[in-house]
Amino acid sequence: MKLRIYSIILLFLVCGTAMSQKKEISTAKENVKKGTNLDNAEQSMQKLLGDSSNRNNTKIWDILFESLRKQYNQGNEKLYLNQKYDTVSLFNIASRMFTAMESYDSIDALPDKKGKIKLSYRKENSSLLNTLRPNLYNGGRFFIMKQKYSDAYRLLDQYLNTAEQPLFESFHYDAQDKLMPEVAYWAVYAAYKLKDSHKVMKYTPLALKDTIHHAMVLQYLSETYQQEKDTANYHKTLTEGFNHYPLSPFFYPHLIEFYSQQKQWDKALVLTNRALKEDSCQITFHLAKSSILLNQGNYKQSFAISDSLLQKNDSLPEANLNAGLAKFNEGVMMDKMVQSTRNKKNILKLYREALPYLEKYRMMHPDKLDTWGLPLYTIYLNLNMGKQFDEIDKLMKK
């Protein structure tokens, strides 16, 4: 008896649900037909499709797509007539159309009971979406301009992903859409701004085919490897970037920094000599070479380069520092050798020669006590410059 009652209750609930669902579909269909409450119709159908038992109901999919299509057309018409309308909404509607129809197509492509596939909607749906596809790119660029990088990536990813979707296989986007590499670049850019290494890597191979933004893609890629602490690929990408763009303000400085951190001065010198062959007038390259030679202990060569630069422009801080340190370090090294009266005179001579350069650097960068403090302290002490020594001694004791 109880089983029968439960069966009756269950039947009643099933019938009630079916009636409610039928009414929901009917209401949404009527709204779509009239072109009213379209967003409600969309949400209603999405809710029904959330139930796996409704996934193959083509009527629900048709109403969903039609609600989206009419929303898009209404928004597009308002923009065309210069009426007030949120551009963001138009791009997002287009995005939802692609998401919905790609899901629908996967259901349309399922085999029937006899194992045959009969595509009823692919041709019509893909043709319509193909005309709307540029809006995914335009929307992505729009969101980038607004610095909404997550939204930008979502739309650009959809644009690029269409090349992998069976729904659009007849359009052969991979071979025929010449815009793909540029779109990939902007997707990489958005992912880079999001600091999402996985998304950066996803479209980098395609983005590297964009000749206009090739250098920037290599830059974003190298910074991503650095973020991931992938030292080998970081160095490899920087090297590739320098090989292609030796005068780029990014690749050379970062490679020099990399070699400096590794204390690979020989490699840094080879790189700098290559850079100087590209542009022998670039002061940055000469300053870098002077610093490298200084770290290698080639003090005379380091000084010669710095002095040459200062003869043309005596207000270069790094040149003054390197010139002063070259003389100072040479004196320190000599001081470690066998002591003699002649040796002592040469040491003091080198300290006197270093002094004006280091004092000028101090004047230019008074905040960098850690850089000029010890050399000047040592020089003032050895040259018996009591007043100056007392002043710097107090500074260093603080």
Solvent accessible surface area in square Angstrom, and as a share of the most:
residue,aa,sasa,rsa
1,M,174,0.78
2,K,149,0.63
3,L,140,0.70
4,R,166,0.61
5,I,77,0.39
6,Y,140,0.53
7,S,59,0.38
8,I,102,0.52
9,I,87,0.44
10,L,113,0.56
11,L,114,0.57
12,F,149,0.62
13,L,103,0.51
14,V,86,0.49
15,C,66,0.39
16,G,37,0.35
17,T,87,0.51
18,A,58,0.45
19,M,130,0.58
20,S,67,0.43
21,Q,43,0.19
22,K,141,0.60
23,K,148,0.63
24,E,50,0.22
25,I,18,0.09
26,S,66,0.43
27,T,71,0.41
28,A,2,0.02
29,K,116,0.49
30,E,79,0.35
31,N,24,0.12
32,V,9,0.05
33,K,157,0.66
34,K,136,0.57
35,G,18,0.17
36,T,66,0.38
37,N,85,0.43
38,L,10,0.05
39,D,72,0.37
40,N,81,0.42
41,A,1,0.01
42,E,10,0.05
43,Q,115,0.51
44,S,21,0.13
45,M,0,0.00
46,Q,78,0.35
47,K,152,0.64
48,L,17,0.08
49,L,5,0.02
50,G,69,0.66
51,D,71,0.37
52,S,96,0.62
53,S,94,0.61
54,N,10,0.05
55,R,90,0.33
56,N,101,0.52
57,N,48,0.25
58,T,59,0.34
59,K,111,0.47
60,I,0,0.00
61,W,5,0.02
62,D,61,0.32
63,I,11,0.05
64,L,1,0.00
65,F,19,0.08
66,E,49,0.22
67,S,0,0.00
68,L,0,0.00
69,R,70,0.26
70,K,50,0.21
71,Q,22,0.10
72,Y,12,0.05
73,N,69,0.35
74,Q,77,0.34
75,G,0,0.00
76,N,71,0.36
77,E,103,0.46
78,K,82,0.35
79,L,58,0.29
80,Y,181,0.69
81,L,92,0.46
82,N,141,0.73
83,Q,91,0.40
84,K,202,0.86
85,Y,58,0.22
86,D,80,0.41
87,T,42,0.25
88,V,36,0.21
89,S,39,0.25
90,L,8,0.04
91,F,17,0.07
92,N,35,0.18
93,I,8,0.04
94,A,0,0.00
95,S,5,0.03
96,R,86,0.31
97,M,0,0.00
98,F,0,0.00
99,T,76,0.44
100,A,6,0.05
101,M,0,0.00
102,E,31,0.14
103,S,38,0.24
104,Y,3,0.01
105,D,10,0.05
106,S,67,0.43
107,I,26,0.13
108,D,20,0.10
109,A,27,0.21
110,L,98,0.49
111,P,74,0.47
112,D,63,0.33
113,K,212,0.90
114,K,172,0.73
115,G,52,0.50
116,K,124,0.52
117,I,100,0.51
118,K,141,0.60
119,L,81,0.40
120,S,80,0.51
121,Y,63,0.24
122,R,33,0.12
123,K,174,0.74
124,E,130,0.58
125,N,15,0.08
126,S,5,0.03
127,S,54,0.35
128,L,56,0.28
129,L,0,0.00
130,N,47,0.24
131,T,92,0.54
132,L,17,0.08
133,R,12,0.05
134,P,68,0.43
135,N,27,0.14
136,L,0,0.00
137,Y,26,0.10
138,N,75,0.38
139,G,0,0.00
140,G,0,0.00
141,R,89,0.33
142,F,43,0.18
143,F,1,0.00
144,I,17,0.09
145,M,133,0.59
146,K,106,0.45
147,Q,132,0.59
148,K,98,0.42
149,Y,37,0.14
150,S,71,0.46
151,D,46,0.24
152,A,0,0.00
153,Y,12,0.04
154,R,90,0.33
155,L,0,0.00
156,L,0,0.00
157,D,32,0.17
158,Q,26,0.12
159,Y,8,0.03
160,L,5,0.02
161,N,46,0.24
162,T,0,0.00
163,A,27,0.21
164,E,126,0.56
165,Q,45,0.20
166,P,69,0.44
167,L,2,0.01
168,F,2,0.01
169,E,105,0.47
170,S,82,0.53
171,F,52,0.22
172,H,105,0.47
173,Y,15,0.06
174,D,102,0.53
175,A,71,0.55
176,Q,124,0.55
177,D,26,0.13
178,K,170,0.72
179,L,64,0.32
180,M,8,0.04
181,P,25,0.16
182,E,47,0.21
183,V,0,0.00
184,A,0,0.00
185,Y,10,0.04
186,W,37,0.13
187,A,0,0.00
188,V,1,0.00
189,Y,40,0.15
190,A,0,0.00
191,A,0,0.00
192,Y,54,0.21
193,K,87,0.37
194,L,68,0.34
195,K,151,0.64
196,D,43,0.22
197,S,23,0.15
198,H,139,0.62
199,K,65,0.27
200,V,2,0.01
201,M,62,0.28
202,K,97,0.41
203,Y,23,0.09
204,T,6,0.04
205,P,88,0.56
206,L,44,0.22
207,A,0,0.00
208,L,49,0.24
209,K,138,0.58
210,D,12,0.06
211,T,117,0.68
212,I,142,0.72
213,H,34,0.15
214,H,29,0.13
215,A,29,0.22
216,M,71,0.32
217,V,0,0.00
218,L,1,0.00
219,Q,36,0.16
220,Y,10,0.04
221,L,16,0.08
222,S,0,0.00
223,E,45,0.20
224,T,4,0.03
225,Y,37,0.14
226,Q,89,0.40
227,Q,86,0.38
228,E,90,0.40
229,K,177,0.75
230,D,46,0.24
231,T,73,0.42
232,A,77,0.60
233,N,51,0.26
234,Y,15,0.06
235,H,51,0.23
236,K,135,0.57
237,T,6,0.04
238,L,0,0.00
239,T,41,0.24
240,E,65,0.29
241,G,0,0.00
242,F,1,0.01
243,N,84,0.43
244,H,104,0.46
245,Y,68,0.26
246,P,25,0.16
247,L,96,0.48
248,S,23,0.15
249,P,126,0.79
250,F,20,0.08
251,F,3,0.01
252,Y,6,0.02
253,P,56,0.35
254,H,50,0.22
255,L,1,0.00
256,I,26,0.13
257,E,86,0.38
258,F,22,0.09
259,Y,18,0.07
260,S,36,0.23
261,Q,126,0.56
262,Q,88,0.39
263,K,148,0.63
264,Q,63,0.28
265,W,49,0.17
266,D,102,0.53
267,K,106,0.45
268,A,0,0.00
269,L,36,0.18
270,V,95,0.54
271,L,10,0.05
272,T,0,0.00
273,N,56,0.29
274,R,106,0.39
275,A,0,0.00
276,L,24,0.12
277,K,178,0.76
278,E,97,0.44
279,D,42,0.22
280,S,74,0.48
281,C,112,0.67
282,Q,66,0.29
283,I,75,0.38
284,T,71,0.41
285,F,10,0.04
286,H,48,0.22
287,L,27,0.13
288,A,17,0.13
289,K,46,0.20
290,S,0,0.00
291,S,40,0.26
292,I,4,0.02
293,L,4,0.02
294,L,22,0.11
295,N,80,0.41
296,Q,55,0.24
297,G,35,0.33
298,N,54,0.28
299,Y,36,0.14
300,K,146,0.62
301,Q,102,0.45
302,S,0,0.00
303,F,40,0.17
304,A,59,0.46
305,I,33,0.17
306,S,0,0.00
307,D,35,0.18
308,S,54,0.35
309,L,16,0.08
310,L,17,0.08
311,Q,140,0.62
312,K,173,0.73
313,N,60,0.31
314,D,84,0.43
315,S,62,0.40
316,L,27,0.13
317,P,32,0.20
318,E,85,0.38
319,A,0,0.00
320,N,4,0.02
321,L,26,0.13
322,N,8,0.04
323,A,0,0.00
324,G,0,0.00
325,L,32,0.16
326,A,1,0.01
327,K,33,0.14
328,F,18,0.08
329,N,39,0.20
330,E,29,0.13
331,G,0,0.00
332,V,43,0.25
333,M,96,0.43
334,M,40,0.18
335,D,55,0.28
336,K,150,0.64
337,M,124,0.55
338,V,133,0.76
339,Q,106,0.47
340,S,59,0.38
341,T,104,0.60
342,R,191,0.70
343,N,20,0.10
344,K,79,0.33
345,K,135,0.57
346,N,55,0.28
347,I,1,0.00
348,L,34,0.17
349,K,111,0.47
350,L,17,0.08
351,Y,4,0.01
352,R,137,0.50
353,E,53,0.24
354,A,0,0.00
355,L,22,0.11
356,P,76,0.48
357,Y,44,0.17
358,L,0,0.00
359,E,63,0.28
360,K,57,0.24
361,Y,9,0.03
362,R,53,0.19
363,M,138,0.62
364,M,51,0.23
365,H,51,0.23
366,P,92,0.58
367,D,116,0.60
368,K,85,0.36
369,L,53,0.26
370,D,145,0.75
371,T,46,0.27
372,W,5,0.02
373,G,0,0.00
374,L,109,0.54
375,P,10,0.06
376,L,0,0.00
377,Y,59,0.22
378,T,31,0.18
379,I,0,0.00
380,Y,5,0.02
381,L,95,0.47
382,N,43,0.22
383,L,30,0.15
384,N,134,0.69
385,M,45,0.20
386,G,44,0.42
387,K,174,0.74
388,Q,68,0.30
389,F,39,0.16
390,D,79,0.41
391,E,74,0.33
392,I,0,0.00
393,D,26,0.14
394,K,140,0.59
395,L,52,0.26
396,M,77,0.34
397,K,159,0.67
398,K,196,0.83
